[in-house]
Amino acid sequence: MELSNTEKKTLKGLAHNLRPLVMIGQQGLKESIHSEMETALDFHQLVKVKIIADNREQRKTIIKQLSEQHKATVIQTIGHTAVFYRTNKDKARLY
């Protein structure tokens, strides 16, 4: 899903006050993480994820895998935190 810069800016503002709903530890991606991520995206549409990884390349890989597997758009990444967005057809749009 391709978002315009204005839409991304709006979503960044909405995500600012969110707390991370999904935490990924040193073990990386597990099946439980994927199910939790799927549930969070279905319910909230906008999800903040905290990734504890040793280096930047591991974080980038994890973010890319999450984005592709869950068909979510990466809105923003800052340090160990990434924000994902996926619309839910059953709910109203966030912006």
Summary of the structure (lengths in Angstrom):
residues: 95
radius of gyration: 12.6
end to end distance: 14.8
largest distance: 37.8
contacts: 250
relative contact order: 0.24
helix: 42%
strand: 21%
